[in-house]
Amino acid sequence: MYSYEQRKKAVELYFQYNCSLRAVQVELGYPNSVKSIRNWVIEFRRENDLHKNRVGICKYSEEQRKKSCRVLS
């Protein structure tokens, strides 16, 4: 998982490097696939920013995850 700052830097470089996904990947050394950068750019163009928190990763609420952790401890 990449931080907001890492993803934002990748998007900024994308525009700086004349929309070259591969150039951004080579410059930063991440991510493993240019598809991630492309998805970040699409999100940035659509929302005019990137999400700051993890979204869409877990179908369980924060409360459910906390209860689960207590049970496993």
Backbone hydrogen bonds, N-H to C=O, Kabsch-Sander energy under -0.5 kcal/mol:
donor,donor_aa,acceptor,acceptor_aa,energy
7,R,3,S,-2.4
8,K,4,Y,-2.8
9,K,5,E,-2.3
10,A,6,Q,-1.9
11,V,7,R,-2.1
12,E,8,K,-2.5
13,L,9,K,-2.5
14,Y,10,A,-2.0
15,F,11,V,-1.7
16,Q,12,E,-2.1
17,Y,13,L,-2.9
18,N,15,F,-1.1
19,C,14,Y,-2.4
20,S,14,Y,-0.7
21,L,19,C,-0.8
24,V,20,S,-1.5
25,Q,21,L,-2.2
26,V,22,R,-2.5
27,E,23,A,-2.4
28,L,24,V,-2.6
29,G,25,Q,-2.3
36,S,33,S,-1.0
37,I,33,S,-0.7
38,R,34,V,-2.4
39,N,35,K,-2.4
40,W,36,S,-2.3
41,V,37,I,-2.6
42,I,38,R,-2.5
43,E,39,N,-2.4
44,F,40,W,-2.6
45,R,41,V,-2.8
46,R,42,I,-2.3
47,E,43,E,-3.0
48,N,44,F,-2.3
65,R,61,S,-2.2
66,K,62,E,-2.2
67,K,63,E,-2.3
68,S,64,Q,-2.1
69,C,65,R,-2.0
70,R,66,K,-2.0
71,V,67,K,-2.0
72,L,68,S,-2.0
73,S,69,C,-1.2
